[in-house]
Amino acid sequence: MSASLSSARSRAALRASARISVELLLVLVMTAVALWLLGRMWSVVWPLIVGLLLTTLTWPMARFLRRRGWRPALAASLVTVVFLVLASAVVALIAVPVASQSGELTDGVVDGMHKVRDWAAGPPLNIDDAQISGAMDSAVERLQKSAGSITTTVVTGVSTVVNGLVTAVLAIFLMFFFLKDGPRFLPWLARQLPGRLAVDVPTVASRTWDTLGSFVRSQAAVGLLDAVFIGIGLWIVDVPLVLPLAVLTFVSAFVPIVGALFAGFVAVLIALVSNGLTDALIVLAIIIGVQQLEGNVFQPMIQSRGLGLHAAVILLAVTLGGSLAGVVGSLLAVPVAAMIAVFWNYLREQLSEPPEEPETREPRADDAIPS
């Protein structure tokens, strides 16, 4: 005879499920409100995030100077000036080669288009010139009809550049103040919070800072090594735009997994258009070799303290961030995932019960081993 369901236990299970559902719904609503507020304040939040990331990259130098007796303002000023000089040099390394080799690259793209056209005209596609010309005429017609949209896009692009410059200036100023007054922030924050929050929030903030600093500095070191080795390989193969491609490799290192694939694709594409299939395959082999060297040698040596995130989690985070916020989302996906992991680990520490100590008892006379 099968046992019947208990009405009391069923009601209790339903009440528990309803209570958990309501609590989870409230958490989701508060998260949505927080994200909405974040979006409304993005013009302020984005320079703040950039300033924090730059500070994690430049803080070791400022800390070194402060430990040598430099005043905080003087150390922060020197580090900021050095950073601006290096950033200006990087921009010059990108702009000058692109401007000098733009004609060569354009000719290579045109030649590549002719090669694609000749290939399409042969087997197995056998597309004749009339079809190709018709497709090009259709594209030109659509382009003419979209003149208004193109104008809007250009205006939007100019606005984006202006906003980017404003964000960069604000981030530099914030970086200076973070370098100067950063060590005083956590004590000040602890004095402003009541009760247990005065301990929990500064602790989580300190761990998050350590995690972000470790991530940014290790990715910068690995990206620099990748850029140097890949740049040398591109220079040996005589691929155009070596310096811009090396800089792109360095910047892409801050987007794990996806960034390396994107930078490698761009390098192989330029080699294919400019130098032909053979050099493109050589460049592909160089990039694969450097990536293997990075994964097996560079990262284990440099990243002594990892993020504690599985590669699949990183890949999903980058994909989700890119789909939600484009390039910015891809750049911030891994740091945000690392911050969530820090918060979750701290929460588990606080909610976990301490392990029970084994009971000890006094030895008795009858416990003795008989001889």
C-alpha positions as CSV (number, residue, x, y, z in Angstrom):
1,M,0.0,0.0,0.0
2,S,1.6,3.3,-1.1
3,A,2.0,6.1,1.4
4,S,-0.3,9.1,1.1
5,L,0.9,12.7,0.9
6,S,0.9,14.7,4.1
7,S,-1.2,17.8,3.7
8,A,0.8,19.6,6.4
9,R,4.1,18.9,4.8
10,S,2.8,19.9,1.4
11,R,1.5,23.2,2.7
12,A,4.8,23.8,4.4
13,A,6.7,23.1,1.2
14,L,4.4,25.4,-0.8
15,R,4.9,28.2,1.7
16,A,8.6,27.8,1.7
17,S,8.7,27.8,-2.1
18,A,6.5,30.9,-2.2
19,R,8.7,32.7,0.3
20,I,11.9,31.9,-1.6
21,S,10.3,32.9,-4.9
22,V,9.2,36.3,-3.4
23,E,12.7,36.9,-1.9
24,L,14.4,36.0,-5.2
25,L,12.0,38.3,-7.1
26,L,12.9,41.1,-4.7
27,V,16.6,40.5,-5.3
28,L,16.1,40.5,-9.0
29,V,14.1,43.7,-8.9
30,M,16.7,45.5,-6.7
31,T,19.4,44.3,-9.1
32,A,17.5,45.7,-12.1
33,V,17.0,49.0,-10.3
34,A,20.7,49.1,-9.4
35,L,21.7,48.4,-13.1
36,W,19.2,51.1,-14.2
37,L,20.7,53.6,-11.9
38,L,24.2,52.6,-13.1
39,G,23.1,53.2,-16.7
40,R,21.7,56.6,-15.8
41,M,25.0,57.6,-14.1
42,W,27.2,56.0,-16.7
43,S,28.8,59.3,-17.7
44,V,30.3,59.5,-14.2
45,V,30.7,55.8,-13.5
46,W,32.7,55.0,-16.7
47,P,35.5,57.5,-16.0
48,L,35.6,56.2,-12.4
49,I,36.0,52.6,-13.6
50,V,38.7,53.6,-16.1
51,G,40.5,55.6,-13.4
52,L,40.4,52.6,-11.0
53,L,41.8,50.3,-13.7
54,L,44.6,52.7,-14.5
55,T,45.3,53.1,-10.8
56,T,45.7,49.3,-10.4
57,L,48.3,49.4,-13.2
58,T,50.3,52.4,-11.9
59,W,50.0,51.9,-8.2
60,P,53.1,49.7,-7.8
61,M,55.3,52.6,-9.0
62,A,53.6,55.1,-6.7
63,R,53.9,52.7,-3.8
64,F,57.6,52.3,-4.5
65,L,58.1,56.0,-4.4
66,R,56.1,56.5,-1.3
67,R,58.1,53.9,0.5
68,R,61.2,55.7,-0.5
69,G,60.0,58.8,1.4
70,W,58.3,60.7,-1.4
71,R,55.3,62.8,-0.5
72,P,52.0,61.3,-1.8
73,A,51.2,64.3,-4.0
74,L,54.7,64.3,-5.6
75,A,54.7,60.6,-6.2
76,A,51.3,60.7,-7.8
77,S,52.3,63.6,-10.0
78,L,55.4,61.8,-11.2
79,V,53.6,58.6,-12.0
80,T,50.8,60.5,-13.8
81,V,53.3,62.4,-16.0
82,V,55.2,59.2,-16.8
83,F,51.9,57.5,-17.7
84,L,50.9,60.3,-20.0
85,V,54.3,60.3,-21.8
86,L,54.0,56.5,-22.3
87,A,50.4,56.8,-23.5
88,S,51.3,59.6,-25.9
89,A,54.2,57.5,-27.3
90,V,51.9,54.5,-27.9
91,V,49.4,56.7,-29.8
92,A,52.3,58.1,-31.9
93,L,53.4,54.5,-32.6
94,I,50.0,53.7,-33.9
95,A,49.2,56.9,-35.8
96,V,52.5,57.3,-37.7
97,P,52.8,53.8,-39.2
98,V,49.1,53.8,-40.1
99,A,49.4,57.1,-41.9
100,S,52.6,56.2,-43.7
101,Q,51.5,52.7,-44.8
102,S,47.8,53.5,-45.5
103,G,48.4,53.7,-49.3
104,E,50.2,50.4,-49.4
105,L,47.4,48.8,-47.3
106,T,44.7,50.3,-49.6
107,D,46.4,48.9,-52.7
108,G,46.6,45.5,-51.0
109,V,42.9,45.5,-50.3
110,V,42.1,46.5,-53.9
111,D,44.3,43.7,-55.2
112,G,42.7,41.3,-52.7
113,M,39.2,42.3,-54.0
114,H,40.4,41.6,-57.6
115,K,41.7,38.2,-56.5
116,V,38.4,37.4,-54.9
117,R,36.6,38.5,-58.0
118,D,38.8,36.3,-60.3
119,W,38.3,33.4,-57.9
120,A,34.5,33.8,-57.9
121,A,34.5,33.9,-61.7
122,G,36.2,30.4,-61.9
123,P,35.0,27.0,-60.8
124,P,33.1,26.0,-58.7
125,L,31.1,29.2,-58.4
126,N,31.4,30.4,-62.1
127,I,29.9,33.8,-61.3
128,D,30.1,36.0,-64.5
129,D,31.0,39.7,-64.6
130,A,27.4,40.7,-65.1
131,Q,26.3,39.2,-61.8
132,I,29.3,40.8,-60.0
133,S,28.6,44.2,-61.6
134,G,24.9,43.9,-60.7
135,A,25.7,43.2,-57.1
136,M,28.1,46.2,-57.0
137,D,25.5,48.5,-58.5
138,S,23.0,47.3,-56.0
139,A,25.4,48.0,-53.2
140,V,26.1,51.5,-54.5
141,E,22.4,52.2,-54.8
142,R,21.8,51.1,-51.2
143,L,24.8,53.3,-50.2
144,Q,23.3,56.3,-51.9
145,K,19.9,55.7,-50.2
146,S,21.6,55.5,-46.8
147,A,23.3,58.9,-47.1
148,G,21.3,60.3,-44.3
149,S,22.1,57.4,-42.0
150,I,25.8,57.7,-42.9
151,T,25.7,61.4,-42.0
152,T,24.1,60.5,-38.7
153,T,26.7,57.9,-38.1
154,V,29.5,60.3,-38.8
155,V,28.0,62.8,-36.3
156,T,27.6,60.1,-33.8
157,G,31.2,59.1,-34.3
158,V,32.4,62.6,-33.7
159,S,30.3,62.8,-30.5
160,T,31.8,59.4,-29.4
161,V,35.3,60.7,-30.0
162,V,34.6,63.9,-27.9
163,N,33.0,61.8,-25.1
164,G,36.1,59.5,-25.2
165,L,38.4,62.5,-24.8
166,V,36.4,63.8,-21.9
167,T,36.3,60.4,-20.3
168,A,40.1,60.1,-20.7
169,V,40.8,63.5,-19.1
170,L,38.5,62.7,-16.2
171,A,40.1,59.2,-15.7
172,I,43.6,60.7,-15.6
173,F,42.5,63.2,-12.9
174,L,40.8,60.5,-10.9
175,M,43.9,58.3,-11.3
176,F,46.0,61.1,-9.8
177,F,43.7,61.5,-6.8
178,F,43.5,57.7,-6.3
179,L,47.3,57.5,-6.3
180,K,47.5,60.4,-3.9
181,D,44.7,59.6,-1.4
182,G,43.9,55.9,-2.1
183,P,45.4,54.4,1.1
184,R,43.2,56.7,3.2
185,F,39.9,55.5,1.5
186,L,39.3,52.3,3.4
187,P,39.8,53.7,6.9
188,W,37.5,56.6,6.0
189,L,34.9,54.2,4.6
190,A,35.0,52.1,7.8
191,R,34.3,55.2,9.9
192,Q,31.2,56.0,7.8
193,L,29.5,52.6,8.1
194,P,27.6,51.3,11.1
195,G,28.0,48.0,12.9
196,R,29.2,45.0,11.0
197,L,29.2,46.8,7.7
198,A,32.3,48.8,8.9
199,V,34.2,45.4,8.8
200,D,32.5,43.6,5.9
201,V,32.5,46.4,3.2
202,P,36.2,47.4,3.7
203,T,37.2,43.7,3.7
204,V,35.4,43.0,0.4
205,A,36.7,46.2,-1.1
206,S,40.3,45.3,-0.1
207,R,40.0,41.8,-1.6
208,T,38.4,43.2,-4.8
209,W,41.2,45.7,-5.1
210,D,43.9,43.0,-4.7
211,T,42.1,40.8,-7.3
212,L,41.7,43.6,-9.9
213,G,45.3,44.8,-9.4
214,S,46.6,41.2,-9.9
215,F,44.4,40.8,-13.0
216,V,45.3,44.1,-14.7
217,R,49.1,43.9,-14.0
218,S,49.4,40.2,-15.0
219,Q,47.4,40.8,-18.2
220,A,49.5,43.8,-19.0
221,A,52.7,41.8,-18.5
222,V,51.4,38.8,-20.6
223,G,50.1,41.2,-23.3
224,L,53.4,43.0,-23.5
225,L,55.3,39.7,-24.0
226,D,52.7,38.6,-26.7
227,A,53.0,42.0,-28.4
228,V,56.9,41.8,-28.5
229,F,57.1,38.2,-29.8
230,I,54.3,38.6,-32.3
231,G,55.6,42.0,-33.4
232,I,59.1,40.5,-34.0
233,G,57.5,37.7,-36.1
234,L,55.5,40.1,-38.2
235,W,58.6,42.2,-38.8
236,I,60.5,39.2,-39.9
237,V,57.8,38.2,-42.4
238,D,57.6,41.8,-43.5
239,V,54.0,42.4,-42.8
240,P,52.9,46.1,-42.9
241,L,51.6,47.9,-39.8
242,V,53.8,45.9,-37.4
243,L,53.6,48.5,-34.6
244,P,49.8,49.0,-34.7
245,L,49.3,45.2,-34.8
246,A,51.6,44.8,-31.8
247,V,49.8,47.5,-29.9
248,L,46.5,45.8,-30.8
249,T,47.8,42.5,-29.4
250,F,48.7,44.3,-26.2
251,V,45.3,45.9,-25.8
252,S,43.4,42.8,-26.7
253,A,45.2,40.9,-23.9
254,F,42.8,42.6,-21.4
255,V,39.9,40.6,-23.0
256,P,41.0,37.0,-22.2
257,I,40.5,34.3,-24.9
258,V,38.4,36.5,-27.2
259,G,40.9,39.3,-27.5
260,A,43.7,37.0,-28.6
261,L,41.5,35.5,-31.3
262,F,40.5,38.9,-32.6
263,A,44.1,40.3,-32.7
264,G,45.3,37.1,-34.4
265,F,42.5,37.3,-37.0
266,V,43.4,40.9,-37.8
267,A,47.1,40.1,-38.2
268,V,46.4,37.1,-40.4
269,L,43.9,39.1,-42.5
270,I,46.4,42.0,-43.1
271,A,49.1,39.5,-44.0
272,L,46.8,37.7,-46.4
273,V,45.8,41.0,-48.2
274,S,49.3,42.5,-48.3
275,N,51.7,39.5,-48.6
276,G,49.6,36.6,-49.9
277,L,48.5,33.2,-48.6
278,T,52.0,31.8,-47.7
279,D,52.9,34.7,-45.4
280,A,49.4,34.6,-43.9
281,L,49.9,30.9,-43.0
282,I,53.4,31.8,-41.5
283,V,51.8,34.6,-39.4
284,L,49.1,32.2,-38.3
285,A,51.8,29.7,-37.2
286,I,53.7,32.4,-35.3
287,I,50.5,33.5,-33.5
288,I,49.6,30.0,-32.5
289,G,53.1,29.3,-31.3
290,V,53.2,32.5,-29.2
291,Q,49.7,31.7,-27.7
292,Q,50.9,28.3,-26.7
293,L,54.0,29.8,-25.2
294,E,51.8,32.2,-23.3
295,G,49.4,29.6,-22.0
296,N,52.1,27.1,-20.9
297,V,54.9,29.4,-19.8
298,F,54.1,33.1,-19.5
299,Q,50.8,32.9,-17.5
300,P,51.9,30.3,-15.0
301,M,55.0,32.3,-14.3
302,I,53.4,35.8,-14.1
303,Q,49.9,35.0,-12.7
304,S,50.9,33.6,-9.4
305,R,47.5,34.6,-8.0
306,G,44.8,33.8,-10.5
307,L,41.3,35.0,-10.6
308,G,39.9,31.7,-9.5
309,L,37.6,31.5,-12.6
310,H,37.3,28.6,-14.9
311,A,38.1,29.3,-18.6
312,A,34.5,28.5,-19.6
313,V,33.3,31.0,-17.1
314,I,35.6,33.7,-18.5
315,L,34.5,32.9,-22.1
316,L,30.8,33.1,-21.1
317,A,31.4,36.3,-19.2
318,V,33.1,37.9,-22.2
319,T,30.4,36.8,-24.5
320,L,27.6,38.1,-22.2
321,G,29.4,41.4,-21.7
322,G,30.0,41.9,-25.4
323,S,26.3,41.2,-26.2
324,L,25.1,43.6,-23.5
325,A,27.5,46.5,-23.8
326,G,29.7,45.9,-26.9
327,V,33.4,46.5,-26.5
328,V,33.1,48.1,-23.1
329,G,31.2,45.1,-21.9
330,S,33.9,42.7,-23.2
331,L,36.6,44.8,-21.4
332,L,34.7,44.8,-18.1
333,A,33.3,41.3,-18.2
334,V,36.2,39.5,-16.5
335,P,36.9,42.1,-13.8
336,V,33.1,42.2,-13.0
337,A,33.1,38.4,-12.8
338,A,36.1,38.4,-10.6
339,M,34.4,40.9,-8.3
340,I,31.3,38.8,-8.1
341,A,33.5,35.8,-7.2
342,V,35.2,37.7,-4.4
343,F,31.9,38.8,-3.0
344,W,30.5,35.3,-3.2
345,N,33.5,33.7,-1.5
346,Y,33.4,36.2,1.3
347,L,29.7,35.6,1.7
348,R,30.3,31.8,1.9
349,E,33.0,32.4,4.6
350,Q,30.5,34.4,6.7
351,L,27.6,31.9,6.3
352,S,29.7,28.8,6.7
353,E,29.6,27.0,10.1
354,P,33.0,26.4,11.7
355,P,34.0,22.8,11.7
356,E,33.2,20.9,14.8
357,E,36.1,20.0,17.0
358,P,36.4,16.3,17.8
359,E,35.5,15.5,21.3
360,T,38.4,14.7,23.6
361,R,38.0,12.7,26.8
362,E,40.4,12.0,29.6
363,P,42.2,8.6,29.3
364,R,41.0,6.0,31.7
365,A,42.8,3.1,33.3
366,D,40.9,0.4,31.3
367,D,42.1,2.1,28.0
368,A,45.6,0.8,28.6
369,I,46.8,-1.9,26.3
370,P,47.3,-5.1,28.2
371,S,50.8,-6.4,28.2
